Amino acid sequence: MNSREIDVVCPCCSARLSVDVRTSQVMKTVRKEDQGASGAARDAWATAQDRARERSTSGKDKFDGAIEYERSKAARFDELFKKATDKQAPKPDGE
């Protein structure tokens, strides 16, 4: 049994929505920025490639940041230890 779908254009954002007639649920959404100049949907493969490319570059940036954070960890701990020992050091009698 096939469900019937209708295509509707959203009046607010101009997105194309595919709605299942039986369940009244939105099955697919194509945003206006994902549509080409002719109004046709962009190639799904190209969109997926763009998302994968963005994910890989952001993943590399996150990894590099985590590595740098771990490398500087010893220096941060040394500084905290120095501050704590200075705070606990006995003060001279003159003060």
N, CA, C and O atoms as CSV, one atom per row, in Angstrom:
chain,resi,resn,atom,element,x,y,z
A,1,MET,N,N,0.838,-1.164,0.000
A,1,MET,CA,C,0.000,0.000,0.000
A,1,MET,C,C,0.891,1.236,0.000
A,1,MET,O,O,1.667,1.445,0.933
A,2,ASN,N,N,0.783,2.048,-1.033
A,2,ASN,CA,C,1.606,3.244,-1.143
A,2,ASN,C,C,0.906,4.427,-0.505
A,2,ASN,O,O,-0.306,4.598,-0.630
A,3,SER,N,N,1.692,5.239,0.180
A,3,SER,CA,C,1.121,6.459,0.734
A,3,SER,C,C,1.231,7.540,-0.332
A,3,SER,O,O,2.203,7.587,-1.086
A,4,ARG,N,N,0.258,8.377,-0.384
A,4,ARG,CA,C,0.272,9.469,-1.354
A,4,ARG,C,C,0.900,10.688,-0.702
A,4,ARG,O,O,0.677,10.968,0.475
A,5,GLU,N,N,1.671,11.390,-1.473
A,5,GLU,CA,C,2.320,12.592,-0.978
A,5,GLU,C,C,1.944,13.768,-1.855
A,5,GLU,O,O,1.752,13.628,-3.063
A,6,ILE,N,N,1.842,14.921,-1.232
A,6,ILE,CA,C,1.629,16.148,-1.988
A,6,ILE,C,C,2.772,17.097,-1.661
A,6,ILE,O,O,3.340,17.052,-0.570
A,7,ASP,N,N,3.098,17.953,-2.615
A,7,ASP,CA,C,4.138,18.954,-2.410
A,7,ASP,C,C,3.477,20.286,-2.104
A,7,ASP,O,O,2.550,20.711,-2.793
A,8,VAL,N,N,3.973,20.944,-1.048
A,8,VAL,CA,C,3.418,22.215,-0.595
A,8,VAL,C,C,4.576,23.188,-0.434
A,8,VAL,O,O,5.667,22.798,-0.019
A,9,VAL,N,N,4.340,24.464,-0.764
A,9,VAL,CA,C,5.352,25.495,-0.561
A,9,VAL,C,C,4.959,26.289,0.674
A,9,VAL,O,O,3.841,26.793,0.775
A,10,CYS,N,N,5.900,26.395,1.619
A,10,CYS,CA,C,5.656,27.120,2.863
A,10,CYS,C,C,5.563,28.621,2.571
A,10,CYS,O,O,6.446,29.166,1.909
A,11,PRO,N,N,4.524,29.293,3.045
A,11,PRO,CA,C,4.394,30.729,2.778
A,11,PRO,C,C,5.392,31.579,3.567
A,11,PRO,O,O,5.670,32.714,3.179
A,12,CYS,N,N,5.928,31.060,4.652
A,12,CYS,CA,C,6.861,31.836,5.476
A,12,CYS,C,C,8.289,31.796,4.935
A,12,CYS,O,O,8.926,32.833,4.752
A,13,CYS,N,N,8.780,30.578,4.682
A,13,CYS,CA,C,10.192,30.441,4.320
A,13,CYS,C,C,10.403,29.951,2.891
A,13,CYS,O,O,11.548,29.786,2.471
A,14,SER,N,N,9.347,29.716,2.142
A,14,SER,CA,C,9.389,29.259,0.751
A,14,SER,C,C,10.041,27.889,0.586
A,14,SER,O,O,10.543,27.572,-0.492
A,15,ALA,N,N,10.040,27.087,1.627
A,15,ALA,CA,C,10.580,25.725,1.534
A,15,ALA,C,C,9.519,24.831,0.897
A,15,ALA,O,O,8.319,25.057,1.053
A,16,ARG,N,N,9.992,23.802,0.170
A,16,ARG,CA,C,9.077,22.820,-0.411
A,16,ARG,C,C,8.931,21.668,0.565
A,16,ARG,O,O,9.932,21.103,1.007
A,17,LEU,N,N,7.705,21.312,0.908
A,17,LEU,CA,C,7.431,20.240,1.845
A,17,LEU,C,C,6.683,19.133,1.128
A,17,LEU,O,O,5.732,19.404,0.393
A,18,SER,N,N,7.096,17.889,1.328
A,18,SER,CA,C,6.359,16.733,0.840
A,18,SER,C,C,5.585,16.173,2.022
A,18,SER,O,O,6.177,15.743,3.012
A,19,VAL,N,N,4.256,16.179,1.918
A,19,VAL,CA,C,3.380,15.790,3.025
A,19,VAL,C,C,2.661,14.501,2.667
A,19,VAL,O,O,2.127,14.363,1.566
A,20,ASP,N,N,2.651,13.553,3.605
A,20,ASP,CA,C,1.916,12.307,3.441
A,20,ASP,C,C,0.438,12.602,3.701
A,20,ASP,O,O,0.077,13.128,4.754
A,21,VAL,N,N,-0.403,12.261,2.738
A,21,VAL,CA,C,-1.822,12.578,2.840
A,21,VAL,C,C,-2.495,11.770,3.942
A,21,VAL,O,O,-3.355,12.295,4.648
A,22,ARG,N,N,-2.127,10.519,4.100
A,22,ARG,CA,C,-2.772,9.667,5.102
A,22,ARG,C,C,-2.460,10.107,6.520
A,22,ARG,O,O,-3.363,10.198,7.352
A,23,THR,N,N,-1.188,10.381,6.810
A,23,THR,CA,C,-0.778,10.678,8.188
A,23,THR,C,C,-0.637,12.163,8.481
A,23,THR,O,O,-0.504,12.556,9.640
A,24,SER,N,N,-0.665,12.986,7.451
A,24,SER,CA,C,-0.490,14.443,7.574
A,24,SER,C,C,0.867,14.807,8.151
A,24,SER,O,O,0.997,15.836,8.815
A,25,GLN,N,N,1.879,13.981,7.911
A,25,GLN,CA,C,3.230,14.259,8.392
A,25,GLN,C,C,4.105,14.733,7.241
A,25,GLN,O,O,3.936,14.306,6.099
A,26,VAL,N,N,5.035,15.615,7.555
A,26,VAL,CA,C,5.992,16.086,6.563
A,26,VAL,C,C,7.031,14.995,6.363
A,26,VAL,O,O,7.699,14.586,7.312
A,27,MET,N,N,7.165,14.530,5.144
A,27,MET,CA,C,8.091,13.450,4.837
A,27,MET,C,C,9.452,13.977,4.387
A,27,MET,O,O,10.482,13.369,4.680
A,28,LYS,N,N,9.460,15.113,3.673
A,28,LYS,CA,C,10.714,15.647,3.149
A,28,LYS,C,C,10.600,17.160,3.094
A,28,LYS,O,O,9.538,17.705,2.793
A,29,THR,N,N,11.708,17.834,3.388
A,29,THR,CA,C,11.755,19.293,3.341
A,29,THR,C,C,12.944,19.714,2.493
A,29,THR,O,O,14.059,19.229,2.683
A,30,VAL,N,N,12.696,20.620,1.558
A,30,VAL,CA,C,13.778,21.206,0.765
A,30,VAL,C,C,13.722,22.698,0.997
A,30,VAL,O,O,12.794,23.374,0.553
A,31,ARG,N,N,14.735,23.214,1.707
A,31,ARG,CA,C,14.769,24.640,2.035
A,31,ARG,C,C,15.069,25.462,0.795
A,31,ARG,O,O,15.602,24.956,-0.193
A,32,LYS,N,N,14.721,26.731,0.861
A,32,LYS,CA,C,14.910,27.609,-0.284
A,32,LYS,C,C,16.387,27.736,-0.643
A,32,LYS,O,O,16.739,27.766,-1.822
A,33,GLU,N,N,17.258,27.811,0.378
A,33,GLU,CA,C,18.689,27.955,0.090
A,33,GLU,C,C,19.284,26.684,-0.513
A,33,GLU,O,O,20.360,26.733,-1.109
A,34,ASP,N,N,18.593,25.537,-0.368
A,34,ASP,CA,C,19.058,24.295,-0.976
A,34,ASP,C,C,18.588,24.145,-2.410
A,34,ASP,O,O,19.015,23.228,-3.111
A,35,GLN,N,N,17.717,25.034,-2.852
A,35,GLN,CA,C,17.216,24.977,-4.216
A,35,GLN,C,C,18.107,25.805,-5.119
A,35,GLN,O,O,18.675,26.813,-4.696
A,36,GLY,N,N,18.226,25.374,-6.361
A,36,GLY,CA,C,19.027,26.119,-7.323
A,36,GLY,C,C,18.270,27.328,-7.836
A,36,GLY,O,O,17.165,27.610,-7.372
A,37,ALA,N,N,18.856,28.053,-8.797
A,37,ALA,CA,C,18.225,29.241,-9.352
A,37,ALA,C,C,16.939,28.890,-10.087
A,37,ALA,O,O,16.018,29.705,-10.145
A,38,SER,N,N,16.866,27.699,-10.642
A,38,SER,CA,C,15.669,27.300,-11.377
A,38,SER,C,C,14.580,26.775,-10.447
A,38,SER,O,O,13.480,26.466,-10.906
A,39,GLY,N,N,14.864,26.667,-9.151
A,39,GLY,CA,C,13.880,26.181,-8.198
A,39,GLY,C,C,13.992,24.685,-7.969
A,39,GLY,O,O,13.313,24.147,-7.094
A,40,ALA,N,N,14.829,24.002,-8.733
A,40,ALA,CA,C,15.007,22.558,-8.559
A,40,ALA,C,C,15.895,22.304,-7.352
A,40,ALA,O,O,16.760,23.115,-7.020
A,41,ALA,N,N,15.675,21.188,-6.712
A,41,ALA,CA,C,16.473,20.848,-5.537
A,41,ALA,C,C,17.917,20.578,-5.948
A,41,ALA,O,O,18.177,20.018,-7.013
A,42,ARG,N,N,18.852,20.985,-5.087
A,42,ARG,CA,C,20.253,20.688,-5.347
A,42,ARG,C,C,20.466,19.199,-5.300
A,42,ARG,O,O,19.702,18.469,-4.668
A,43,ASP,N,N,21.486,18.757,-5.956
A,43,ASP,CA,C,21.815,17.344,-5.960
A,43,ASP,C,C,22.072,16.880,-4.532
A,43,ASP,O,O,22.891,17.466,-3.824
A,44,ALA,N,N,21.382,15.839,-4.113
A,44,ALA,CA,C,21.522,15.341,-2.739
A,44,ALA,C,C,22.939,14.868,-2.468
A,44,ALA,O,O,23.439,15.012,-1.352
A,45,TRP,N,N,23.589,14.307,-3.471
A,45,TRP,CA,C,24.960,13.842,-3.310
A,45,TRP,C,C,25.901,15.008,-3.025
A,45,TRP,O,O,26.776,14.909,-2.164
A,46,ALA,N,N,25.721,16.109,-3.746
A,46,ALA,CA,C,26.574,17.285,-3.538
A,46,ALA,C,C,26.351,17.864,-2.140
A,46,ALA,O,O,27.302,18.291,-1.484
A,47,THR,N,N,25.115,17.877,-1.694
A,47,THR,CA,C,24.812,18.377,-0.355
A,47,THR,C,C,25.456,17.500,0.708
A,47,THR,O,O,26.017,18.004,1.681
A,48,ALA,N,N,25.374,16.188,0.523
A,48,ALA,CA,C,25.987,15.266,1.485
A,48,ALA,C,C,27.498,15.432,1.504
A,48,ALA,O,O,28.115,15.380,2.568
A,49,GLN,N,N,28.098,15.630,0.338
A,49,GLN,CA,C,29.546,15.837,0.275
A,49,GLN,C,C,29.945,17.112,1.000
A,49,GLN,O,O,30.951,17.131,1.709
A,50,ASP,N,N,29.178,18.163,0.833
A,50,ASP,CA,C,29.470,19.421,1.522
A,50,ASP,C,C,29.422,19.247,3.034
A,50,ASP,O,O,30.294,19.735,3.753
A,51,ARG,N,N,28.389,18.543,3.514
A,51,ARG,CA,C,28.286,18.314,4.961
A,51,ARG,C,C,29.441,17.466,5.476
A,51,ARG,O,O,29.979,17.741,6.548
A,52,ALA,N,N,29.828,16.438,4.725
A,52,ALA,CA,C,30.942,15.583,5.154
A,52,ALA,C,C,32.242,16.375,5.168
A,52,ALA,O,O,33.067,16.199,6.064
A,53,ARG,N,N,32.427,17.238,4.191
A,53,ARG,CA,C,33.646,18.058,4.123
A,53,ARG,C,C,33.703,19.009,5.313
A,53,ARG,O,O,34.756,19.157,5.934
A,54,GLU,N,N,32.591,19.651,5.638
A,54,GLU,CA,C,32.555,20.554,6.792
A,54,GLU,C,C,32.818,19.805,8.087
A,54,GLU,O,O,33.512,20.306,8.971
A,55,ARG,N,N,32.262,18.603,8.198
A,55,ARG,CA,C,32.450,17.801,9.407
A,55,ARG,C,C,33.913,17.398,9.565
A,55,ARG,O,O,34.442,17.403,10.676
A,56,SER,N,N,34.565,17.049,8.460
A,56,SER,CA,C,35.954,16.610,8.566
A,56,SER,C,C,36.872,17.774,8.934
A,56,SER,O,O,37.818,17.594,9.701
A,57,THR,N,N,36.604,18.970,8.395
A,57,THR,CA,C,37.461,20.107,8.750
A,57,THR,C,C,37.215,20.537,10.187
A,57,THR,O,O,38.160,20.871,10.901
A,58,SER,N,N,35.959,20.533,10.622
A,58,SER,CA,C,35.708,20.923,12.003
A,58,SER,C,C,36.251,19.861,12.966
A,58,SER,O,O,36.691,20.191,14.067
A,59,GLY,N,N,36.221,18.603,12.560
A,59,GLY,CA,C,36.783,17.533,13.392
A,59,GLY,C,C,38.278,17.687,13.551
A,59,GLY,O,O,38.816,17.481,14.639
A,60,LYS,N,N,38.966,18.054,12.452
A,60,LYS,CA,C,40.407,18.263,12.512
A,60,LYS,C,C,40.736,19.442,13.427
A,60,LYS,O,O,41.688,19.379,14.205
A,61,ASP,N,N,39.954,20.511,13.336
A,61,ASP,CA,C,40.172,21.668,14.209
A,61,ASP,C,C,39.966,21.296,15.673
A,61,ASP,O,O,40.746,21.709,16.532
A,62,LYS,N,N,38.935,20.528,15.964
A,62,LYS,CA,C,38.686,20.101,17.339
A,62,LYS,C,C,39.818,19.218,17.851
A,62,LYS,O,O,40.237,19.344,19.002
A,63,PHE,N,N,40.310,18.326,17.000
A,63,PHE,CA,C,41.402,17.449,17.400
A,63,PHE,C,C,42.658,18.250,17.689
A,63,PHE,O,O,43.326,18.015,18.696
A,64,ASP,N,N,42.988,19.200,16.812
A,64,ASP,CA,C,44.175,20.037,17.022
A,64,ASP,C,C,44.053,20.839,18.317
A,64,ASP,O,O,45.030,20.990,19.051
A,65,GLY,N,N,42.848,21.355,18.596
A,65,GLY,CA,C,42.638,22.097,19.837
A,65,GLY,C,C,42.807,21.216,21.065
A,65,GLY,O,O,43.375,21.645,22.070
A,66,ALA,N,N,42.310,19.974,20.983
A,66,ALA,CA,C,42.440,19.054,22.112
A,66,ALA,C,C,43.894,18.675,22.347
A,66,ALA,O,O,44.324,18.564,23.495
A,67,ILE,N,N,44.655,18.475,21.282
A,67,ILE,CA,C,46.081,18.146,21.412
A,67,ILE,C,C,46.827,19.312,22.073
A,67,ILE,O,O,47.642,19.101,22.972
A,68,GLU,N,N,46.546,20.530,21.628
A,68,GLU,CA,C,47.214,21.697,22.205
A,68,GLU,C,C,46.830,21.858,23.681
A,68,GLU,O,O,47.672,22.220,24.502
A,69,TYR,N,N,45.580,21.595,24.015
A,69,TYR,CA,C,45.126,21.669,25.405
A,69,TYR,C,C,45.886,20.664,26.267
A,69,TYR,O,O,46.307,20.999,27.374
A,70,GLU,N,N,46.067,19.447,25.779
A,70,GLU,CA,C,46.792,18.422,26.532
A,70,GLU,C,C,48.270,18.772,26.660
A,70,GLU,O,O,48.877,18.506,27.697
A,71,ARG,N,N,48.853,19.360,25.629
A,71,ARG,CA,C,50.279,19.727,25.687
A,71,ARG,C,C,50.531,20.828,26.704
A,71,ARG,O,O,51.583,20.855,27.342
A,72,SER,N,N,49.579,21.733,26.859
A,72,SER,CA,C,49.779,22.843,27.784
A,72,SER,C,C,49.275,22.522,29.192
A,72,SER,O,O,49.333,23.375,30.078
A,73,LYS,N,N,48.793,21.330,29.399
A,73,LYS,CA,C,48.224,20.958,30.688
A,73,LYS,C,C,49.270,20.995,31.806
A,73,LYS,O,O,48.984,21.479,32.902
A,74,ALA,N,N,50.456,20.499,31.546
A,74,ALA,CA,C,51.499,20.468,32.579
A,74,ALA,C,C,51.857,21.880,33.026
A,74,ALA,O,O,52.037,22.125,34.219
A,75,ALA,N,N,51.962,22.806,32.086
A,75,ALA,CA,C,52.296,24.185,32.440
A,75,ALA,C,C,51.191,24.817,33.281
A,75,ALA,O,O,51.473,25.552,34.228
A,76,ARG,N,N,49.941,24.536,32.942
A,76,ARG,CA,C,48.826,25.082,33.719
A,76,ARG,C,C,48.825,24.519,35.132
A,76,ARG,O,O,48.586,25.255,36.090
A,77,PHE,N,N,49.090,23.222,35.276
A,77,PHE,CA,C,49.123,22.608,36.599
A,77,PHE,C,C,50.297,23.148,37.419
A,77,PHE,O,O,50.158,23.374,38.622
A,78,ASP,N,N,51.438,23.354,36.785
A,78,ASP,CA,C,52.589,23.920,37.489
A,78,ASP,C,C,52.257,25.317,38.013
A,78,ASP,O,O,52.609,25.655,39.144
A,79,GLU,N,N,51.591,26.119,37.206
A,79,GLU,CA,C,51.228,27.471,37.617
A,79,GLU,C,C,50.241,27.432,38.792
A,79,GLU,O,O,50.378,28.203,39.741
A,80,LEU,N,N,49.256,26.543,38.729
A,80,LEU,CA,C,48.309,26.405,39.837
A,80,LEU,C,C,49.002,25.944,41.117
A,80,LEU,O,O,48.694,26.433,42.204
A,81,PHE,N,N,49.932,25.007,40.988
A,81,PHE,CA,C,50.666,24.516,42.147
A,81,PHE,C,C,51.504,25.629,42.757
A,81,PHE,O,O,51.570,25.767,43.979
A,82,LYS,N,N,52.148,26.427,41.901
A,82,LYS,CA,C,52.976,27.534,42.385
A,82,LYS,C,C,52.116,28.551,43.147
A,82,LYS,O,O,52.517,29.034,44.206
A,83,LYS,N,N,50.944,28.870,42.613
A,83,LYS,CA,C,50.044,29.812,43.292
A,83,LYS,C,C,49.599,29.258,44.639
A,83,LYS,O,O,49.539,29.994,45.624
A,84,ALA,N,N,49.291,27.977,44.687
A,84,ALA,CA,C,48.828,27.363,45.934
A,84,ALA,C,C,49.937,27.342,46.972
A,84,ALA,O,O,49.686,27.611,48.147
A,85,THR,N,N,51.168,27.025,46.558
A,85,THR,CA,C,52.271,26.995,47.521
A,85,THR,C,C,52.614,28.402,47.996
A,85,THR,O,O,52.963,28.589,49.162
A,86,ASP,N,N,52.521,29.403,47.104
A,86,ASP,CA,C,52.776,30.784,47.525
A,86,ASP,C,C,51.727,31.239,48.534
A,86,ASP,O,O,52.040,31.981,49.466
A,87,LYS,N,N,50.510,30.808,48.356
A,87,LYS,CA,C,49.431,31.183,49.257
A,87,LYS,C,C,49.621,30.547,50.640
A,87,LYS,O,O,49.277,31.157,51.653
A,88,GLN,N,N,50.167,29.322,50.687
A,88,GLN,CA,C,50.319,28.608,51.938
A,88,GLN,C,C,51.678,28.857,52.606
A,88,GLN,O,O,51.899,28.429,53.739
A,89,ALA,N,N,52.577,29.540,51.915
A,89,ALA,CA,C,53.907,29.797,52.484
A,89,ALA,C,C,53.788,30.658,53.728
A,89,ALA,O,O,52.962,31.569,53.786
A,90,PRO,N,N,54.632,30.364,54.743
A,90,PRO,CA,C,54.576,31.186,55.971
A,90,PRO,C,C,55.041,32.606,55.670
A,90,PRO,O,O,56.002,32.823,54.931
A,91,LYS,N,N,54.338,33.561,56.260
A,91,LYS,CA,C,54.655,34.959,56.019
A,91,LYS,C,C,55.732,35.419,57.017
A,91,LYS,O,O,55.763,34.951,58.155
A,92,PRO,N,N,56.600,36.321,56.593
A,92,PRO,CA,C,57.597,36.865,57.511
A,92,PRO,C,C,56.915,37.593,58.681
A,92,PRO,O,O,55.786,38.066,58.553
A,93,ASP,N,N,57.605,37.675,59.805
A,93,ASP,CA,C,57.016,38.292,61.012
A,93,ASP,C,C,56.741,39.778,60.836
A,93,ASP,O,O,55.890,40.328,61.535
A,94,GLY,N,N,57.428,40.431,59.933
A,94,GLY,CA,C,57.285,41.885,59.745
A,94,GLY,C,C,55.959,42.262,59.108
A,94,GLY,O,O,55.603,43.440,59.156
A,95,GLU,N,N,55.232,41.380,58.538
A,95,GLU,CA,C,54.000,41.754,57.854
A,95,GLU,C,C,52.773,41.452,58.635
A,95,GLU,O,O,51.664,41.718,58.170
